[in-house]
Amino acid sequence: MAEGEGTAGKRVDLEEVARLVEALERDLERVKEGQGDVATLRGEVEALRSVLESASPHESGLHERLARVRTALEDLGDEIAVDTIGVGQYVVAIGRMLGLG
């Protein structure tokens, strides 16, 4: 599968991003509405999936969408039960994809 340019020249593995989106969608199914701003996170994940499905994901805002999902996860981290969704795990994975560490 094609790869896009990442922050600081790091290549983003689109298959890895697709796996992340699928895992997030599965986990978000278990999160009850009203727990933090879950609707915002769901919208960001949906937008990221749309970018992945576009003809040129790396030109369609892949990095911006990944960063927005990461921010939404960080914003919800304290509000969503730790055992419901591995927020920290997702934040670290997205940071790695973006070349942030």
Backbone as JSON Lines, residues from 0, in Angstrom:
{"i":0,"aa":"M","n":[0.84,-1.18,0.0],"ca":[0.0,0.0,0.0],"c":[0.88,1.24,0.0]}
{"i":1,"aa":"A","n":[0.38,2.32,-0.54],"ca":[1.16,3.55,-0.65],"c":[1.44,4.14,0.72]}
{"i":2,"aa":"E","n":[2.49,4.92,0.77],"ca":[2.84,5.6,2.02],"c":[2.84,7.09,1.76]}
{"i":3,"aa":"G","n":[2.55,7.9,2.79],"ca":[2.55,9.34,2.68],"c":[3.72,9.92,3.43]}
{"i":4,"aa":"E","n":[4.05,11.15,3.12],"ca":[5.13,11.83,3.83],"c":[4.67,12.2,5.22]}
{"i":5,"aa":"G","n":[5.5,11.99,6.2],"ca":[5.2,12.32,7.58],"c":[5.91,13.58,8.02]}
{"i":6,"aa":"T","n":[5.67,13.99,9.24],"ca":[6.35,15.12,9.83],"c":[7.84,14.84,9.82]}
{"i":7,"aa":"A","n":[8.63,15.82,9.5],"ca":[10.09,15.71,9.48],"c":[10.56,14.62,8.52]}
{"i":8,"aa":"G","n":[9.81,14.41,7.4],"ca":[10.24,13.47,6.38],"c":[9.95,12.02,6.69]}
{"i":9,"aa":"K","n":[9.35,11.72,7.83],"ca":[9.02,10.34,8.19],"c":[7.87,9.85,7.32]}
{"i":10,"aa":"R","n":[8.0,8.64,6.8],"ca":[6.95,8.04,5.99],"c":[5.86,7.47,6.91]}
{"i":11,"aa":"V","n":[4.61,7.68,6.54],"ca":[3.5,7.13,7.3],"c":[3.0,5.89,6.59]}
{"i":12,"aa":"D","n":[2.93,4.8,7.3],"ca":[2.45,3.53,6.77],"c":[0.92,3.56,6.77]}
{"i":13,"aa":"L","n":[0.32,3.63,5.59],"ca":[-1.12,3.75,5.49],"c":[-1.85,2.5,6.02]}
{"i":14,"aa":"E","n":[-1.22,1.35,5.9],"ca":[-1.83,0.14,6.46],"c":[-1.88,0.21,7.98]}
{"i":15,"aa":"E","n":[-0.83,0.77,8.57],"ca":[-0.8,0.94,10.03],"c":[-1.89,1.92,10.46]}
{"i":16,"aa":"V","n":[-2.07,2.99,9.71],"ca":[-3.12,3.97,10.02],"c":[-4.49,3.3,9.89]}
{"i":17,"aa":"A","n":[-4.68,2.5,8.85],"ca":[-5.96,1.81,8.65],"c":[-6.26,0.87,9.82]}
{"i":18,"aa":"R","n":[-5.25,0.15,10.3],"ca":[-5.43,-0.73,11.46],"c":[-5.8,0.08,12.7]}
{"i":19,"aa":"L","n":[-5.17,1.23,12.86],"ca":[-5.46,2.1,13.99],"c":[-6.92,2.57,13.93]}
{"i":20,"aa":"V","n":[-7.37,2.98,12.75],"ca":[-8.74,3.45,12.58],"c":[-9.73,2.33,12.92]}
{"i":21,"aa":"E","n":[-9.46,1.13,12.44],"ca":[-10.35,0.0,12.73],"c":[-10.4,-0.28,14.23]}
{"i":22,"aa":"A","n":[-9.27,-0.25,14.9],"ca":[-9.23,-0.49,16.34],"c":[-9.97,0.6,17.1]}
{"i":23,"aa":"L","n":[-9.76,1.85,16.69],"ca":[-10.46,2.96,17.34],"c":[-11.97,2.83,17.16]}
{"i":24,"aa":"E","n":[-12.39,2.49,15.96],"ca":[-13.83,2.34,15.72],"c":[-14.42,1.24,16.6]}
{"i":25,"aa":"R","n":[-13.7,0.12,16.73],"ca":[-14.17,-0.97,17.6],"c":[-14.27,-0.51,19.05]}
{"i":26,"aa":"D","n":[-13.23,0.18,19.52],"ca":[-13.24,0.64,20.91],"c":[-14.31,1.69,21.14]}
{"i":27,"aa":"L","n":[-14.51,2.56,20.18],"ca":[-15.51,3.62,20.35],"c":[-16.93,3.07,20.41]}
{"i":28,"aa":"E","n":[-17.15,1.89,19.84],"ca":[-18.47,1.26,19.94],"c":[-18.81,0.94,21.39]}
{"i":29,"aa":"R","n":[-17.8,0.74,22.22],"ca":[-18.02,0.38,23.64],"c":[-18.16,1.61,24.53]}
{"i":30,"aa":"V","n":[-17.84,2.79,24.01],"ca":[-17.9,4.0,24.82],"c":[-19.31,4.56,24.77]}
{"i":31,"aa":"K","n":[-19.86,4.84,25.92],"ca":[-21.21,5.37,26.01],"c":[-21.21,6.84,25.62]}
{"i":32,"aa":"E","n":[-22.28,7.25,24.95],"ca":[-22.46,8.67,24.66],"c":[-22.51,9.41,25.99]}
{"i":33,"aa":"G","n":[-22.05,10.62,26.0],"ca":[-22.05,11.4,27.23],"c":[-20.74,11.29,27.99]}
{"i":34,"aa":"Q","n":[-19.87,10.36,27.6],"ca":[-18.55,10.26,28.24],"c":[-17.63,11.19,27.47]}
{"i":35,"aa":"G","n":[-17.4,12.37,28.03],"ca":[-16.57,13.34,27.34],"c":[-17.22,13.74,26.03]}
{"i":36,"aa":"D","n":[-16.42,14.23,25.13],"ca":[-16.93,14.63,23.83],"c":[-16.64,13.52,22.82]}
{"i":37,"aa":"V","n":[-17.28,12.38,23.04],"ca":[-17.06,11.2,22.22],"c":[-17.48,11.46,20.78]}
{"i":38,"aa":"A","n":[-18.52,12.25,20.58],"ca":[-18.99,12.55,19.22],"c":[-17.89,13.23,18.4]}
{"i":39,"aa":"T","n":[-17.12,14.1,19.02],"ca":[-16.02,14.76,18.33],"c":[-14.98,13.75,17.89]}
{"i":40,"aa":"L","n":[-14.6,12.85,18.79],"ca":[-13.62,11.83,18.45],"c":[-14.14,10.93,17.34]}
{"i":41,"aa":"R","n":[-15.39,10.51,17.44],"ca":[-15.97,9.67,16.39],"c":[-15.92,10.38,15.03]}
{"i":42,"aa":"G","n":[-16.24,11.68,15.03],"ca":[-16.19,12.45,13.79],"c":[-14.79,12.54,13.22]}
{"i":43,"aa":"E","n":[-13.8,12.71,14.09],"ca":[-12.41,12.77,13.63],"c":[-11.95,11.44,13.07]}
{"i":44,"aa":"V","n":[-12.35,10.35,13.7],"ca":[-11.98,9.01,13.21],"c":[-12.64,8.77,11.85]}
{"i":45,"aa":"E","n":[-13.89,9.16,11.72],"ca":[-14.59,9.02,10.44],"c":[-13.91,9.84,9.35]}
{"i":46,"aa":"A","n":[-13.5,11.06,9.69],"ca":[-12.8,11.91,8.72],"c":[-11.46,11.29,8.32]}
{"i":47,"aa":"L","n":[-10.76,10.69,9.28],"ca":[-9.49,10.03,8.99],"c":[-9.72,8.84,8.05]}
{"i":48,"aa":"R","n":[-10.78,8.08,8.29],"ca":[-11.1,6.96,7.4],"c":[-11.36,7.48,5.99]}
{"i":49,"aa":"S","n":[-12.06,8.58,5.86],"ca":[-12.34,9.16,4.54],"c":[-11.05,9.55,3.82]}
{"i":50,"aa":"V","n":[-10.11,10.12,4.56],"ca":[-8.83,10.47,3.97],"c":[-8.12,9.22,3.47]}
{"i":51,"aa":"L","n":[-8.13,8.16,4.27],"ca":[-7.47,6.91,3.87],"c":[-8.1,6.33,2.61]}
{"i":52,"aa":"E","n":[-9.38,6.54,2.43],"ca":[-10.09,5.98,1.28],"c":[-9.98,6.87,0.04]}
{"i":53,"aa":"S","n":[-9.37,8.05,0.18],"ca":[-9.21,8.94,-0.96],"c":[-8.12,8.42,-1.89]}
{"i":54,"aa":"A","n":[-8.12,8.94,-3.11],"ca":[-7.13,8.5,-4.11],"c":[-5.7,8.82,-3.7]}
{"i":55,"aa":"S","n":[-5.49,9.94,-3.03],"ca":[-4.15,10.37,-2.61],"c":[-4.17,10.77,-1.14]}
{"i":56,"aa":"P","n":[-4.16,9.79,-0.23],"ca":[-4.28,10.11,1.19],"c":[-3.24,11.09,1.7]}
{"i":57,"aa":"H","n":[-2.0,10.96,1.25],"ca":[-0.95,11.85,1.76],"c":[-1.16,13.28,1.3]}
{"i":58,"aa":"E","n":[-1.96,13.49,0.27],"ca":[-2.24,14.84,-0.21],"c":[-3.59,15.34,0.29]}
{"i":59,"aa":"S","n":[-4.31,14.52,1.01],"ca":[-5.67,14.84,1.44],"c":[-5.76,15.14,2.93]}
{"i":60,"aa":"G","n":[-4.68,15.56,3.54],"ca":[-4.72,15.94,4.94],"c":[-4.51,14.81,5.92]}
{"i":61,"aa":"L","n":[-3.8,13.77,5.53],"ca":[-3.55,12.63,6.41],"c":[-2.92,13.06,7.73]}
{"i":62,"aa":"H","n":[-1.87,13.86,7.64],"ca":[-1.16,14.26,8.87],"c":[-2.03,15.15,9.76]}
{"i":63,"aa":"E","n":[-2.76,16.05,9.12],"ca":[-3.65,16.92,9.89],"c":[-4.72,16.09,10.6]}
{"i":64,"aa":"R","n":[-5.3,15.11,9.9],"ca":[-6.33,14.27,10.49],"c":[-5.78,13.41,11.62]}
{"i":65,"aa":"L","n":[-4.6,12.84,11.42],"ca":[-3.98,12.06,12.49],"c":[-3.76,12.94,13.73]}
{"i":66,"aa":"A","n":[-3.27,14.14,13.51],"ca":[-3.03,15.07,14.62],"c":[-4.33,15.44,15.32]}
{"i":67,"aa":"R","n":[-5.41,15.61,14.55],"ca":[-6.7,15.96,15.15],"c":[-7.26,14.8,15.97]}
{"i":68,"aa":"V","n":[-7.09,13.57,15.5],"ca":[-7.53,12.4,16.26],"c":[-6.72,12.33,17.56]}
{"i":69,"aa":"R","n":[-5.43,12.55,17.45],"ca":[-4.56,12.51,18.64],"c":[-4.99,13.56,19.66]}
{"i":70,"aa":"T","n":[-5.27,14.77,19.21],"ca":[-5.72,15.84,20.11],"c":[-7.06,15.48,20.75]}
{"i":71,"aa":"A","n":[-7.99,14.94,19.96],"ca":[-9.28,14.54,20.51],"c":[-9.12,13.46,21.57]}
{"i":72,"aa":"L","n":[-8.21,12.52,21.33],"ca":[-7.94,11.47,22.32],"c":[-7.34,12.07,23.59]}
{"i":73,"aa":"E","n":[-6.4,12.99,23.43],"ca":[-5.79,13.62,24.61],"c":[-6.85,14.39,25.4]}
{"i":74,"aa":"D","n":[-7.75,15.07,24.7],"ca":[-8.8,15.84,25.38],"c":[-9.75,14.93,26.16]}
{"i":75,"aa":"L","n":[-9.96,13.72,25.64],"ca":[-10.88,12.79,26.29],"c":[-10.21,11.87,27.29]}
{"i":76,"aa":"G","n":[-8.9,11.82,27.28],"ca":[-8.15,10.88,28.1],"c":[-8.58,10.8,29.54]}
{"i":77,"aa":"D","n":[-8.82,11.93,30.17],"ca":[-9.19,11.93,31.58],"c":[-10.66,11.62,31.79]}
{"i":78,"aa":"E","n":[-11.46,11.77,30.73],"ca":[-12.9,11.61,30.88],"c":[-13.41,10.22,30.54]}
{"i":79,"aa":"I","n":[-12.67,9.48,29.71],"ca":[-13.09,8.14,29.33],"c":[-12.42,7.14,30.26]}
{"i":80,"aa":"A","n":[-13.19,6.2,30.73],"ca":[-12.65,5.17,31.63],"c":[-11.46,4.49,30.96]}
{"i":81,"aa":"V","n":[-10.38,4.37,31.69],"ca":[-9.15,3.79,31.16],"c":[-9.37,2.39,30.61]}
{"i":82,"aa":"D","n":[-10.22,1.6,31.24],"ca":[-10.44,0.24,30.78],"c":[-11.34,0.16,29.55]}
{"i":83,"aa":"T","n":[-12.0,1.25,29.18],"ca":[-12.89,1.24,28.03],"c":[-12.13,1.4,26.74]}
{"i":84,"aa":"I","n":[-11.17,2.27,26.72],"ca":[-10.4,2.54,25.51],"c":[-8.98,2.9,25.91]}
{"i":85,"aa":"G","n":[-8.01,2.31,25.27],"ca":[-6.6,2.56,25.59],"c":[-6.12,3.88,25.02]}
{"i":86,"aa":"V","n":[-6.59,4.98,25.59],"ca":[-6.29,6.31,25.07],"c":[-4.79,6.53,24.94]}
{"i":87,"aa":"G","n":[-4.05,6.24,25.99],"ca":[-2.6,6.45,25.97],"c":[-1.92,5.67,24.87]}
{"i":88,"aa":"Q","n":[-2.35,4.44,24.66],"ca":[-1.79,3.59,23.61],"c":[-2.01,4.23,22.24]}
{"i":89,"aa":"Y","n":[-3.2,4.74,22.0],"ca":[-3.48,5.38,20.73],"c":[-2.69,6.66,20.54]}
{"i":90,"aa":"V","n":[-2.59,7.46,21.58],"ca":[-1.85,8.72,21.5],"c":[-0.39,8.45,21.15]}
{"i":91,"aa":"V","n":[0.2,7.45,21.79],"ca":[1.6,7.1,21.51],"c":[1.75,6.6,20.07]}
{"i":92,"aa":"A","n":[0.83,5.74,19.62],"ca":[0.91,5.2,18.26],"c":[0.8,6.3,17.22]}
{"i":93,"aa":"I","n":[-0.13,7.22,17.41],"ca":[-0.29,8.31,16.46],"c":[0.93,9.22,16.48]}
{"i":94,"aa":"G","n":[1.45,9.5,17.66],"ca":[2.66,10.31,17.77],"c":[3.81,9.69,17.02]}
{"i":95,"aa":"R","n":[3.95,8.37,17.13],"ca":[5.0,7.67,16.41],"c":[4.79,7.8,14.9]}
{"i":96,"aa":"M","n":[3.54,7.64,14.45],"ca":[3.24,7.77,13.03],"c":[3.58,9.16,12.49]}
{"i":97,"aa":"L","n":[3.36,10.15,13.34],"ca":[3.63,11.53,12.93],"c":[5.09,11.93,13.13]}
{"i":98,"aa":"G","n":[5.89,11.0,13.67],"ca":[7.3,11.3,13.88],"c":[7.57,12.15,15.1]}
{"i":99,"aa":"L","n":[6.65,12.08,16.07],"ca":[6.77,12.9,17.27],"c":[7.44,12.16,18.43]}
{"i":100,"aa":"G","n":[7.9,10.97,18.19],"ca":[8.6,10.27,19.25],"c":[8.25,8.84,19.37]}
